[in-house]
Amino acid sequence: MARGGNVAGDPLLLARAQKIRALILDVDGVLTDGRLYYTRQGESVKVFFSRDGFALKLAQNAGIRVGILSGRGGAVLRRRLHDLGVDPDLVVEESRDKAGDFARLCQKLALDFPQVAYMGDDIPDLAVFSLAGLALAPADAPEEVRARAHVVVPAPGGKGAVREAVVFLLKAQGIWDKVLRSWERRV
């Protein structure tokens, strides 16, 4: 397991990261901080970090497909994913079989497991960790999850973990500098 996503000293981890063509994410505890908010009317409210969303757009622009595999769901999540341009066919909500749903997402993507990274933060995600080409976890995931991840990013869920995962992938694939240069030229 690499802390902070440093691949420099780990050629096997670098090789894994270079194969990745899609990133599948859990939501609560990864795209959000894991806290659950409800209105007085009982509607769910989620808080998303804008830098994570921007990173997902960077990933998509770099050719990395993005999908969602969550044990929960709802209109708020669907709205955010729509805003980010995530293909609705690559979104699984209310999953009760994350390993099976991950396999089905890989089929839809026409990719093999080693080509797909997964970021999760809790015990239900471990079944996917054993399948994914690259398993990532936020810094605040429980120790049992961090111990089984290939990469633990320094940021907690909902506060930049997804951005760090995307930057890690783009650096490993040798395109991060190109992405930065493209933004430096924008006026």
ChimeraX commands (.cxc) that place a marker at each C-alpha (Angstrom):
marker #1 position 0.00,0.00,0.00 radius 0.5
marker #1 position 1.33,3.43,-0.92 radius 0.5
marker #1 position 0.48,6.30,1.37 radius 0.5
marker #1 position -0.12,9.54,-0.42 radius 0.5
marker #1 position -0.14,7.87,-3.79 radius 0.5
marker #1 position 3.63,7.93,-4.27 radius 0.5
marker #1 position 4.47,5.49,-7.05 radius 0.5
marker #1 position 8.10,6.53,-7.47 radius 0.5
marker #1 position 9.49,3.68,-5.39 radius 0.5
marker #1 position 6.97,1.02,-6.38 radius 0.5
marker #1 position 7.17,-0.19,-9.98 radius 0.5
marker #1 position 4.31,-2.69,-9.47 radius 0.5
marker #1 position 1.99,0.07,-8.28 radius 0.5
marker #1 position 3.04,2.27,-11.18 radius 0.5
marker #1 position 2.31,-0.57,-13.62 radius 0.5
marker #1 position -1.17,-1.01,-12.09 radius 0.5
marker #1 position -1.92,2.71,-12.35 radius 0.5
marker #1 position -0.74,2.91,-15.95 radius 0.5
marker #1 position -3.32,0.29,-17.01 radius 0.5
marker #1 position -6.31,2.21,-15.62 radius 0.5
marker #1 position -8.92,3.35,-18.16 radius 0.5
marker #1 position -11.86,3.88,-15.78 radius 0.5
marker #1 position -12.41,5.06,-12.21 radius 0.5
marker #1 position -15.42,3.80,-10.27 radius 0.5
marker #1 position -16.29,5.61,-7.04 radius 0.5
marker #1 position -18.34,4.94,-3.95 radius 0.5
marker #1 position -20.22,8.08,-2.90 radius 0.5
marker #1 position -20.74,8.41,0.87 radius 0.5
marker #1 position -17.31,8.77,2.45 radius 0.5
marker #1 position -15.56,9.25,-0.91 radius 0.5
marker #1 position -17.36,11.97,-2.89 radius 0.5
marker #1 position -18.88,13.19,0.39 radius 0.5
marker #1 position -17.52,13.27,3.92 radius 0.5
marker #1 position -19.81,10.39,4.84 radius 0.5
marker #1 position -22.15,12.39,7.05 radius 0.5
marker #1 position -25.85,12.03,6.31 radius 0.5
marker #1 position -28.02,15.15,6.38 radius 0.5
marker #1 position -31.82,15.23,6.22 radius 0.5
marker #1 position -34.24,18.11,5.86 radius 0.5
marker #1 position -37.29,18.38,8.12 radius 0.5
marker #1 position -39.25,16.85,5.27 radius 0.5
marker #1 position -36.97,13.79,5.38 radius 0.5
marker #1 position -35.14,14.55,2.14 radius 0.5
marker #1 position -31.47,13.63,1.92 radius 0.5
marker #1 position -28.91,16.41,1.48 radius 0.5
marker #1 position -25.35,15.75,0.31 radius 0.5
marker #1 position -22.38,18.10,0.30 radius 0.5
marker #1 position -19.84,17.71,-2.51 radius 0.5
marker #1 position -16.37,19.26,-2.78 radius 0.5
marker #1 position -16.00,21.30,-5.97 radius 0.5
marker #1 position -12.36,20.29,-6.45 radius 0.5
marker #1 position -13.38,16.63,-6.55 radius 0.5
marker #1 position -15.91,17.44,-9.25 radius 0.5
marker #1 position -13.37,19.38,-11.26 radius 0.5
marker #1 position -10.95,16.45,-11.00 radius 0.5
marker #1 position -13.60,14.10,-12.39 radius 0.5
marker #1 position -13.95,16.39,-15.39 radius 0.5
marker #1 position -10.16,16.37,-15.80 radius 0.5
marker #1 position -10.19,12.57,-15.70 radius 0.5
marker #1 position -12.93,12.36,-18.31 radius 0.5
marker #1 position -11.15,14.87,-20.55 radius 0.5
marker #1 position -8.01,12.73,-20.27 radius 0.5
marker #1 position -9.91,9.64,-21.42 radius 0.5
marker #1 position -10.56,8.02,-18.05 radius 0.5
marker #1 position -14.21,6.98,-17.83 radius 0.5
marker #1 position -15.98,7.67,-14.54 radius 0.5
marker #1 position -18.64,5.55,-12.87 radius 0.5
marker #1 position -20.44,5.34,-9.54 radius 0.5
marker #1 position -21.13,2.32,-7.34 radius 0.5
marker #1 position -23.01,3.29,-4.20 radius 0.5
marker #1 position -25.05,1.60,-1.53 radius 0.5
marker #1 position -27.24,4.70,-1.42 radius 0.5
marker #1 position -28.59,7.03,-4.06 radius 0.5
marker #1 position -31.13,9.73,-4.68 radius 0.5
marker #1 position -32.03,12.76,-6.72 radius 0.5
marker #1 position -29.27,14.94,-5.23 radius 0.5
marker #1 position -26.61,12.46,-6.35 radius 0.5
marker #1 position -28.13,12.09,-9.81 radius 0.5
marker #1 position -28.16,15.88,-10.20 radius 0.5
marker #1 position -24.50,16.20,-9.23 radius 0.5
marker #1 position -23.47,13.39,-11.57 radius 0.5
marker #1 position -25.46,14.95,-14.41 radius 0.5
marker #1 position -23.68,18.27,-13.78 radius 0.5
marker #1 position -20.34,16.43,-14.00 radius 0.5
marker #1 position -21.24,14.63,-17.22 radius 0.5
marker #1 position -21.10,11.14,-15.71 radius 0.5
marker #1 position -22.81,8.64,-18.01 radius 0.5
marker #1 position -26.02,7.46,-16.26 radius 0.5
marker #1 position -25.37,3.95,-17.62 radius 0.5
marker #1 position -22.26,3.88,-15.43 radius 0.5
marker #1 position -24.12,4.70,-12.21 radius 0.5
marker #1 position -25.29,2.02,-9.79 radius 0.5
marker #1 position -27.32,3.23,-6.82 radius 0.5
marker #1 position -28.67,1.15,-3.91 radius 0.5
marker #1 position -26.13,-1.62,-4.59 radius 0.5
marker #1 position -26.51,-4.71,-2.43 radius 0.5
marker #1 position -23.85,-6.67,-4.34 radius 0.5
marker #1 position -20.92,-4.36,-4.96 radius 0.5
marker #1 position -18.69,-7.08,-6.43 radius 0.5
marker #1 position -21.38,-8.19,-8.88 radius 0.5
marker #1 position -22.28,-4.61,-9.76 radius 0.5
marker #1 position -18.59,-3.77,-10.28 radius 0.5
marker #1 position -18.31,-6.71,-12.70 radius 0.5
marker #1 position -21.39,-5.49,-14.57 radius 0.5
marker #1 position -19.95,-1.96,-14.80 radius 0.5
marker #1 position -16.72,-3.40,-16.21 radius 0.5
marker #1 position -18.78,-5.25,-18.83 radius 0.5
marker #1 position -20.56,-2.02,-19.79 radius 0.5
marker #1 position -17.19,-0.31,-20.06 radius 0.5
marker #1 position -15.83,-3.24,-22.11 radius 0.5
marker #1 position -12.82,-3.29,-19.77 radius 0.5
marker #1 position -11.12,-6.02,-17.78 radius 0.5
marker #1 position -10.78,-5.67,-13.99 radius 0.5
marker #1 position -7.07,-4.66,-14.16 radius 0.5
marker #1 position -8.10,-1.63,-16.27 radius 0.5
marker #1 position -10.56,-0.30,-13.68 radius 0.5
marker #1 position -9.72,1.54,-10.45 radius 0.5
marker #1 position -12.15,1.70,-7.54 radius 0.5
marker #1 position -12.21,4.14,-4.64 radius 0.5
marker #1 position -14.08,3.12,-1.51 radius 0.5
marker #1 position -14.03,3.94,2.16 radius 0.5
marker #1 position -15.67,1.16,4.17 radius 0.5
marker #1 position -16.06,-2.57,4.67 radius 0.5
marker #1 position -18.71,-3.07,1.93 radius 0.5
marker #1 position -16.09,-1.84,-0.56 radius 0.5
marker #1 position -13.58,-4.59,0.25 radius 0.5
marker #1 position -15.22,-7.08,-2.13 radius 0.5
marker #1 position -14.52,-4.62,-4.96 radius 0.5
marker #1 position -10.97,-3.97,-3.74 radius 0.5
marker #1 position -10.16,-7.62,-4.39 radius 0.5
marker #1 position -11.32,-7.28,-8.03 radius 0.5
marker #1 position -10.18,-3.81,-9.06 radius 0.5
marker #1 position -6.93,-3.21,-10.88 radius 0.5
marker #1 position -6.22,-0.42,-8.41 radius 0.5
marker #1 position -7.96,0.00,-5.04 radius 0.5
marker #1 position -7.88,3.49,-3.55 radius 0.5
marker #1 position -9.06,4.78,-0.17 radius 0.5
marker #1 position -9.37,8.21,1.44 radius 0.5
marker #1 position -7.18,9.04,4.44 radius 0.5
marker #1 position -10.08,8.78,6.89 radius 0.5
marker #1 position -11.20,5.29,5.85 radius 0.5
marker #1 position -11.10,2.72,8.67 radius 0.5
marker #1 position -7.75,0.99,9.18 radius 0.5
marker #1 position -9.11,-2.32,7.81 radius 0.5
marker #1 position -9.91,-0.59,4.52 radius 0.5
marker #1 position -6.68,1.42,4.32 radius 0.5
marker #1 position -4.69,-1.77,4.93 radius 0.5
marker #1 position -6.28,-3.43,1.88 radius 0.5
marker #1 position -6.02,-0.47,-0.50 radius 0.5
marker #1 position -3.21,-0.23,-3.03 radius 0.5
marker #1 position -3.19,3.55,-2.50 radius 0.5
marker #1 position -4.36,5.69,0.42 radius 0.5
marker #1 position -4.58,9.34,-0.60 radius 0.5
marker #1 position -3.75,12.02,2.01 radius 0.5
marker #1 position -7.13,13.78,1.91 radius 0.5
marker #1 position -10.29,12.60,3.66 radius 0.5
marker #1 position -13.45,11.67,1.82 radius 0.5
marker #1 position -15.48,14.62,0.58 radius 0.5
marker #1 position -12.53,16.95,1.04 radius 0.5
marker #1 position -10.26,16.31,-1.92 radius 0.5
marker #1 position -9.75,12.53,-1.83 radius 0.5
marker #1 position -11.15,12.09,-5.33 radius 0.5
marker #1 position -9.03,14.94,-6.67 radius 0.5
marker #1 position -5.90,13.34,-5.22 radius 0.5
marker #1 position -6.86,9.97,-6.71 radius 0.5
marker #1 position -7.31,11.54,-10.15 radius 0.5
marker #1 position -4.04,13.48,-9.93 radius 0.5
marker #1 position -2.29,10.26,-8.87 radius 0.5
marker #1 position -3.66,8.44,-11.93 radius 0.5
marker #1 position -2.82,11.24,-14.34 radius 0.5
marker #1 position 0.73,11.52,-12.97 radius 0.5
marker #1 position 1.24,7.75,-13.14 radius 0.5
marker #1 position 0.07,7.80,-16.75 radius 0.5
marker #1 position 2.46,10.62,-17.58 radius 0.5
marker #1 position -0.17,13.16,-18.60 radius 0.5
marker #1 position -0.50,15.41,-15.54 radius 0.5
marker #1 position 2.00,17.98,-16.84 radius 0.5
marker #1 position 0.18,18.10,-20.18 radius 0.5
marker #1 position -3.11,18.73,-18.33 radius 0.5
marker #1 position -1.55,21.56,-16.34 radius 0.5
marker #1 position -0.02,23.14,-19.44 radius 0.5
marker #1 position -3.39,23.08,-21.18 radius 0.5
marker #1 position -4.84,25.14,-18.33 radius 0.5
marker #1 position -1.92,27.55,-18.23 radius 0.5
marker #1 position -2.64,28.50,-21.84 radius 0.5
marker #1 position -6.30,29.30,-21.21 radius 0.5
marker #1 position -7.26,32.94,-21.09 radius 0.5
marker link #1:1,2 radius 0.2
marker link #1:2,3 radius 0.2
marker link #1:3,4 radius 0.2
marker link #1:4,5 radius 0.2
marker link #1:5,6 radius 0.2
marker link #1:6,7 radius 0.2
marker link #1:7,8 radius 0.2
marker link #1:8,9 radius 0.2
marker link #1:9,10 radius 0.2
marker link #1:10,11 radius 0.2
marker link #1:11,12 radius 0.2
marker link #1:12,13 radius 0.2
marker link #1:13,14 radius 0.2
marker link #1:14,15 radius 0.2
marker link #1:15,16 radius 0.2
marker link #1:16,17 radius 0.2
marker link #1:17,18 radius 0.2
marker link #1:18,19 radius 0.2
marker link #1:19,20 radius 0.2
marker link #1:20,21 radius 0.2
marker link #1:21,22 radius 0.2
marker link #1:22,23 radius 0.2
marker link #1:23,24 radius 0.2
marker link #1:24,25 radius 0.2
marker link #1:25,26 radius 0.2
marker link #1:26,27 radius 0.2
marker link #1:27,28 radius 0.2
marker link #1:28,29 radius 0.2
marker link #1:29,30 radius 0.2
marker link #1:30,31 radius 0.2
marker link #1:31,32 radius 0.2
marker link #1:32,33 radius 0.2
marker link #1:33,34 radius 0.2
marker link #1:34,35 radius 0.2
marker link #1:35,36 radius 0.2
marker link #1:36,37 radius 0.2
marker link #1:37,38 radius 0.2
marker link #1:38,39 radius 0.2
marker link #1:39,40 radius 0.2
marker link #1:40,41 radius 0.2
marker link #1:41,42 radius 0.2
marker link #1:42,43 radius 0.2
marker link #1:43,44 radius 0.2
marker link #1:44,45 radius 0.2
marker link #1:45,46 radius 0.2
marker link #1:46,47 radius 0.2
marker link #1:47,48 radius 0.2
marker link #1:48,49 radius 0.2
marker link #1:49,50 radius 0.2
marker link #1:50,51 radius 0.2
marker link #1:51,52 radius 0.2
marker link #1:52,53 radius 0.2
marker link #1:53,54 radius 0.2
marker link #1:54,55 radius 0.2
marker link #1:55,56 radius 0.2
marker link #1:56,57 radius 0.2
marker link #1:57,58 radius 0.2
marker link #1:58,59 radius 0.2
marker link #1:59,60 radius 0.2
marker link #1:60,61 radius 0.2
marker link #1:61,62 radius 0.2
marker link #1:62,63 radius 0.2
marker link #1:63,64 radius 0.2
marker link #1:64,65 radius 0.2
marker link #1:65,66 radius 0.2
marker link #1:66,67 radius 0.2
marker link #1:67,68 radius 0.2
marker link #1:68,69 radius 0.2
marker link #1:69,70 radius 0.2
marker link #1:70,71 radius 0.2
marker link #1:71,72 radius 0.2
marker link #1:72,73 radius 0.2
marker link #1:73,74 radius 0.2
marker link #1:74,75 radius 0.2
marker link #1:75,76 radius 0.2
marker link #1:76,77 radius 0.2
marker link #1:77,78 radius 0.2
marker link #1:78,79 radius 0.2
marker link #1:79,80 radius 0.2
marker link #1:80,81 radius 0.2
marker link #1:81,82 radius 0.2
marker link #1:82,83 radius 0.2
marker link #1:83,84 radius 0.2
marker link #1:84,85 radius 0.2
marker link #1:85,86 radius 0.2
marker link #1:86,87 radius 0.2
marker link #1:87,88 radius 0.2
marker link #1:88,89 radius 0.2
marker link #1:89,90 radius 0.2
marker link #1:90,91 radius 0.2
marker link #1:91,92 radius 0.2
marker link #1:92,93 radius 0.2
marker link #1:93,94 radius 0.2
marker link #1:94,95 radius 0.2
marker link #1:95,96 radius 0.2
marker link #1:96,97 radius 0.2
marker link #1:97,98 radius 0.2
marker link #1:98,99 radius 0.2
marker link #1:99,100 radius 0.2
marker link #1:100,101 radius 0.2
marker link #1:101,102 radius 0.2
marker link #1:102,103 radius 0.2
marker link #1:103,104 radius 0.2
marker link #1:104,105 radius 0.2
marker link #1:105,106 radius 0.2
marker link #1:106,107 radius 0.2
marker link #1:107,108 radius 0.2
marker link #1:108,109 radius 0.2
marker link #1:109,110 radius 0.2
marker link #1:110,111 radius 0.2
marker link #1:111,112 radius 0.2
marker link #1:112,113 radius 0.2
marker link #1:113,114 radius 0.2
marker link #1:114,115 radius 0.2
marker link #1:115,116 radius 0.2
marker link #1:116,117 radius 0.2
marker link #1:117,118 radius 0.2
marker link #1:118,119 radius 0.2
marker link #1:119,120 radius 0.2
marker link #1:120,121 radius 0.2
marker link #1:121,122 radius 0.2
marker link #1:122,123 radius 0.2
marker link #1:123,124 radius 0.2
marker link #1:124,125 radius 0.2
marker link #1:125,126 radius 0.2
marker link #1:126,127 radius 0.2
marker link #1:127,128 radius 0.2
marker link #1:128,129 radius 0.2
marker link #1:129,130 radius 0.2
marker link #1:130,131 radius 0.2
marker link #1:131,132 radius 0.2
marker link #1:132,133 radius 0.2
marker link #1:133,134 radius 0.2
marker link #1:134,135 radius 0.2
marker link #1:135,136 radius 0.2
marker link #1:136,137 radius 0.2
marker link #1:137,138 radius 0.2
marker link #1:138,139 radius 0.2
marker link #1:139,140 radius 0.2
marker link #1:140,141 radius 0.2
marker link #1:141,142 radius 0.2
marker link #1:142,143 radius 0.2
marker link #1:143,144 radius 0.2
marker link #1:144,145 radius 0.2
marker link #1:145,146 radius 0.2
marker link #1:146,147 radius 0.2
marker link #1:147,148 radius 0.2
marker link #1:148,149 radius 0.2
marker link #1:149,150 radius 0.2
marker link #1:150,151 radius 0.2
marker link #1:151,152 radius 0.2
marker link #1:152,153 radius 0.2
marker link #1:153,154 radius 0.2
marker link #1:154,155 radius 0.2
marker link #1:155,156 radius 0.2
marker link #1:156,157 radius 0.2
marker link #1:157,158 radius 0.2
marker link #1:158,159 radius 0.2
marker link #1:159,160 radius 0.2
marker link #1:160,161 radius 0.2
marker link #1:161,162 radius 0.2
marker link #1:162,163 radius 0.2
marker link #1:163,164 radius 0.2
marker link #1:164,165 radius 0.2
marker link #1:165,166 radius 0.2
marker link #1:166,167 radius 0.2
marker link #1:167,168 radius 0.2
marker link #1:168,169 radius 0.2
marker link #1:169,170 radius 0.2
marker link #1:170,171 radius 0.2
marker link #1:171,172 radius 0.2
marker link #1:172,173 radius 0.2
marker link #1:173,174 radius 0.2
marker link #1:174,175 radius 0.2
marker link #1:175,176 radius 0.2
marker link #1:176,177 radius 0.2
marker link #1:177,178 radius 0.2
marker link #1:178,179 radius 0.2
marker link #1:179,180 radius 0.2
marker link #1:180,181 radius 0.2
marker link #1:181,182 radius 0.2
marker link #1:182,183 radius 0.2
marker link #1:183,184 radius 0.2
marker link #1:184,185 radius 0.2
marker link #1:185,186 radius 0.2
marker link #1:186,187 radius 0.2
view
